[in-house]
Amino acid sequence: MSTKNILRAIIRFLINLVADVELIDVEKLPRSGSYAFATNHLGILDAFLAYYILDRWDFFIPVAEKWEKHAILRWLGKHLNFIFIDRFNPDIHAIRTILKRMEKGEVLVIAPEGTRSRTEQMAEGKPGVSYMASKAQFPVLPIGLIGTEDRIFFNNLKHLKRTKIQVRFGDVFTLPPLPRKNRDKALREYTDEIMCRIAALIPEKNRGVYAEHPRLKELLA
């Protein structure tokens, strides 16, 4: 068994040990082809759920470059397909790497918020994934994670209690190409579309800045 498969088996074993994961509408998960697996980001467990859910290895996860300084995380990143990126400045090299991998049919696993929520509510999404999805015309799969808040998880862990987690799969959709005019406005709308589709999959208490968004109300209606 390869190092990757050993690591995935360990991750799945540990997640099953500490959590009870329910996959809802999992039939919407594409089994092949390139797409963005886009989620909300509530806690430390979120990124590891990709290795629990996906049975393919041609996917990758952008991770903040600060973690590259740690030897163990560098080693894990090599085997778990991390791409270390600068979250605070335009990282042209990372964008080009991501687009090349998407052209090869790989899957981008990403939380458009860029970091996990400290308030347990959705923060404003960053435009990176909407820009790339629009430019390369790869589909987006919205995923709603419920119950992965660090506060809940660590409290349950302290009491040797498994955390109940739901993973809700939305419908795959494709963003239109960016127009030549008003590109910034269109990019904001595309980012809101992704975030509102994620928000529609999670409880109202976690929707944060998107709770009153007109597009979310349309989706819920």
C-alpha positions as CSV (number, residue, x, y, z in Angstrom):
1,M,0.0,0.0,0.0
2,S,1.3,3.5,-0.9
3,T,2.1,6.2,1.6
4,K,-0.9,8.2,0.3
5,N,-3.3,5.3,0.8
6,I,-1.9,4.5,4.3
7,L,-2.4,8.2,5.3
8,R,-6.0,8.2,3.9
9,A,-6.8,5.0,5.8
10,I,-5.4,6.6,9.0
11,I,-7.4,9.8,8.4
12,R,-10.6,7.8,7.8
13,F,-10.1,5.7,10.9
14,L,-9.5,8.7,13.1
15,I,-12.5,10.6,11.7
16,N,-14.7,7.6,12.3
17,L,-13.3,7.4,15.9
18,V,-14.1,11.0,16.8
19,A,-17.1,11.8,14.5
20,D,-20.3,10.4,13.1
21,V,-20.4,11.7,9.5
22,E,-23.6,11.7,7.5
23,L,-23.3,12.3,3.8
24,I,-26.5,13.9,2.4
25,D,-27.3,13.8,-1.4
26,V,-23.9,12.2,-2.0
27,E,-25.1,11.1,-5.4
28,K,-24.5,14.7,-6.6
29,L,-20.8,14.1,-6.1
30,P,-19.1,13.8,-9.6
31,R,-17.1,10.6,-9.8
32,S,-14.8,11.9,-12.5
33,G,-13.7,15.0,-14.3
34,S,-12.4,18.4,-13.0
35,Y,-14.5,20.6,-10.7
36,A,-14.1,22.8,-7.6
37,F,-15.2,21.1,-4.3
38,A,-16.2,24.4,-2.5
39,T,-17.1,24.4,1.2
40,N,-17.7,26.6,4.1
41,H,-15.0,26.5,6.7
42,L,-16.0,26.1,10.4
43,G,-13.2,24.1,12.0
44,I,-9.9,22.1,11.8
45,L,-11.7,18.9,10.7
46,D,-13.0,20.4,7.5
47,A,-9.9,19.9,5.3
48,F,-9.6,16.2,6.4
49,L,-13.1,15.5,5.3
50,A,-12.0,15.6,1.7
51,Y,-9.9,12.5,2.3
52,Y,-12.9,10.9,4.0
53,I,-15.3,11.6,1.2
54,L,-13.3,11.4,-2.1
55,D,-12.2,8.0,-3.4
56,R,-9.9,9.5,-6.0
57,W,-6.3,10.9,-5.5
58,D,-6.3,13.5,-8.3
59,F,-7.4,16.3,-6.0
60,F,-5.5,19.0,-4.2
61,I,-6.0,21.5,-1.4
62,P,-4.6,25.1,-1.2
63,V,-3.1,25.6,2.2
64,A,-1.7,28.9,3.7
65,E,2.0,29.1,3.2
66,K,2.7,29.7,6.9
67,W,2.2,26.0,7.4
68,E,4.9,25.1,5.0
69,K,7.5,26.2,7.6
70,H,6.6,23.1,9.7
71,A,8.5,20.0,8.7
72,I,5.7,17.6,9.5
73,L,3.2,19.6,7.5
74,R,5.6,19.9,4.6
75,W,5.9,16.1,4.6
76,L,2.1,15.7,4.8
77,G,1.6,18.2,2.1
78,K,3.8,16.2,-0.3
79,H,1.7,13.1,0.2
80,L,-1.7,14.7,0.7
81,N,-1.5,17.1,-2.3
82,F,-1.3,20.4,-0.6
83,I,-0.5,23.6,-2.6
84,F,1.0,26.2,-0.3
85,I,-0.3,29.7,-1.3
86,D,0.0,33.3,-0.1
87,R,-3.5,34.1,1.2
88,F,-2.8,37.9,1.5
89,N,-1.2,38.7,-1.8
90,P,-1.9,37.8,-5.5
91,D,-0.1,34.4,-5.9
92,I,0.2,34.2,-9.7
93,H,2.4,31.1,-9.5
94,A,-0.2,29.2,-7.4
95,I,-3.1,30.3,-9.7
96,R,-1.2,29.0,-12.7
97,T,-0.4,25.7,-11.0
98,I,-4.1,25.3,-10.0
99,L,-5.3,26.0,-13.5
100,K,-2.8,23.6,-15.1
101,R,-4.0,20.8,-12.7
102,M,-7.6,21.6,-13.4
103,E,-6.9,21.3,-17.2
104,K,-5.6,17.8,-16.5
105,G,-9.0,16.9,-14.9
106,E,-8.1,17.2,-11.2
107,V,-10.3,18.4,-8.4
108,L,-9.7,21.6,-6.5
109,V,-10.8,21.4,-2.8
110,I,-11.2,24.9,-1.5
111,A,-13.0,27.0,1.2
112,P,-13.6,30.4,-0.6
113,E,-13.5,32.2,2.8
114,G,-9.8,31.5,2.9
115,T,-9.6,30.5,6.6
116,R,-11.8,28.9,9.2
117,S,-14.5,31.0,10.8
118,R,-13.8,32.3,14.4
119,T,-17.4,33.2,14.8
120,E,-18.9,29.9,13.6
121,Q,-20.6,32.0,10.8
122,M,-19.7,32.4,7.1
123,A,-17.4,35.2,6.3
124,E,-17.1,37.0,2.9
125,G,-15.8,34.7,0.2
126,K,-12.6,35.6,-1.7
127,P,-12.8,35.9,-5.5
128,G,-10.0,33.4,-6.3
129,V,-12.1,30.3,-6.9
130,S,-14.8,32.2,-8.9
131,Y,-12.1,33.8,-11.1
132,M,-10.5,30.5,-11.9
133,A,-13.8,28.7,-12.4
134,S,-15.0,31.3,-14.7
135,K,-11.8,31.6,-16.6
136,A,-11.2,27.8,-17.1
137,Q,-14.9,27.0,-17.2
138,F,-14.7,24.1,-14.7
139,P,-17.9,23.3,-12.7
140,V,-18.4,24.1,-9.0
141,L,-19.8,21.7,-6.5
142,P,-21.1,23.5,-3.4
143,I,-20.7,21.6,-0.1
144,G,-22.3,22.6,3.2
145,L,-20.5,21.4,6.4
146,I,-22.6,21.2,9.5
147,G,-21.3,20.5,13.0
148,T,-17.5,20.9,12.5
149,E,-17.1,24.0,14.7
150,D,-13.9,23.7,16.7
151,R,-15.8,24.6,19.9
152,I,-18.2,21.7,19.5
153,F,-15.6,19.2,18.3
154,F,-13.0,19.9,21.0
155,N,-15.7,19.9,23.7
156,N,-16.9,16.5,22.5
157,L,-13.4,15.2,22.3
158,K,-12.8,16.3,25.9
159,H,-15.8,14.2,27.0
160,L,-14.9,11.3,24.7
161,K,-18.0,11.9,22.7
162,R,-18.3,11.6,18.9
163,T,-19.2,14.7,17.0
164,K,-22.2,14.5,14.7
165,I,-21.3,16.0,11.3
166,Q,-23.4,16.4,8.2
167,V,-21.9,17.0,4.8
168,R,-24.6,18.3,2.4
169,F,-23.9,18.2,-1.4
170,G,-25.5,20.8,-3.6
171,D,-26.0,20.8,-7.4
172,V,-23.0,21.2,-9.7
173,F,-23.1,24.5,-11.7
174,T,-20.9,26.4,-14.0
175,L,-20.2,30.2,-13.9
176,P,-20.4,32.2,-17.1
177,P,-17.2,33.6,-18.6
178,L,-16.2,36.9,-17.2
179,P,-17.4,39.9,-19.3
180,R,-15.0,42.4,-20.8
181,K,-16.7,45.2,-19.0
182,N,-17.5,45.5,-15.3
183,R,-15.3,42.5,-14.5
184,D,-14.9,43.4,-10.8
185,K,-18.7,43.6,-10.4
186,A,-19.2,40.3,-12.2
187,L,-16.5,38.6,-10.2
188,R,-18.2,39.8,-7.0
189,E,-21.5,38.4,-8.2
190,Y,-19.9,35.1,-9.2
191,T,-18.3,34.8,-5.7
192,D,-21.6,35.6,-4.1
193,E,-23.3,32.9,-6.2
194,I,-20.9,30.2,-4.9
195,M,-21.2,31.4,-1.3
196,C,-25.0,31.6,-1.4
197,R,-25.2,28.1,-2.8
198,I,-23.1,26.9,0.1
199,A,-25.1,29.0,2.6
200,A,-28.4,27.4,1.3
201,L,-27.0,24.0,2.5
202,I,-26.3,25.0,6.1
203,P,-28.4,26.2,9.1
204,E,-29.4,29.8,9.3
205,K,-27.2,30.4,12.4
206,N,-24.1,29.6,10.3
207,R,-24.8,31.8,7.2
208,G,-23.2,34.9,8.6
209,V,-22.7,37.7,6.0
210,Y,-24.9,35.8,3.5
211,A,-27.9,35.3,5.8
212,E,-29.9,38.2,4.2
213,H,-28.4,38.1,0.7
214,P,-31.1,38.4,-2.0
215,R,-29.6,35.5,-4.0
216,L,-29.7,33.2,-1.0
217,K,-33.4,34.0,-0.5
218,E,-34.0,33.1,-4.2
219,L,-32.3,29.8,-3.7
220,L,-34.2,29.0,-0.6
221,A,-37.5,29.9,-2.2
